[in-house]
Amino acid sequence: MLSGATNKSIDIVRGRLIPGGYLVENFRTLVANQNLGLAMFNSFRNAILITIISLLVCSIAGYGFEIYHDKGKDTLMSILLLSMMLPFVALMIPLFKMFSTMGLVNSWIALVLPSISTPFMIMLFRQASRSFPIDIIEASRLEGMSEIAIFFRMYVPIMKSTYGAAMTVTFMNAWNNYLWPKVILQDNASITMPMLVANLKSGYSVDYGMLMLGVLICTLPTAIIFFCLQKSFSNGLTGAVK
């Protein structure tokens, strides 16, 4: 991919693996054919919005499932885990019909709502909450702190590694999501980076140099996020609490 972004299309077809000198030319061609700035802005806006809301909703849900534990919540959690077996393709048509009936097609609400709460994220925070010291909660209650204050002032700072892991997974999924935005966002002004890359493959001929550069640009944000948060990612998945 890195080498292809710097070569001509004909060189890529021939199997050239040595970097070339056509990076600037490929970038100019990409900008001339696609609205790269708009796609980057839309992707960052959507991914950041979904990540922030998802972390808030799923962490509160996971915290509630474990800290306020009872048999009814175990049953509900089992139902949520069973829903992970359903592929999104099976849910896409009912979701579209529901949002279409509500008049929310081509809106941020229809894009964000199906993604802000996922069984995997709730399960991740629930499992991490099992290692959260209950003594801290009891001591905070004796000091007169409210349940909301305990969550935001005690739970969130201590569970930062879990939040780092959840943020990495959620941001990558939101950034790379192609199918649902393609279905629900029907305006050209709502194009995202995965849509832009898909557009580069349409037509009778494909400029592979431009395509490789588009894929490279689309990959960089998720790669940077992962490498910056890889320590939190590994600690969060193992349930580490410091």
Buried (B, 14 or more C-beta within 10 A) or exposed (E): EEBBBBBBBEBBEEEBEEEBEBBEBBBEBBEEBBBBEBBBEBBBEBBEBBBBBBBEBBBBBBBBBBBEBEEEBEEEBEEBEEEEEEEEEEEBEEBBEEBEEEEBBBBBEBBBBBBBBBBBBBBBBBBBBEBBEEEEBEEBEEEEBEEEEBBEEBBBEBBBBBBBBBBBBBBBBBBBBEEBBBBBBEEEEBBBBBBBBBBBEEEEEBBBBBBBBBBBBBBEBBEEBBEEBEEBBEBBBEBBBE
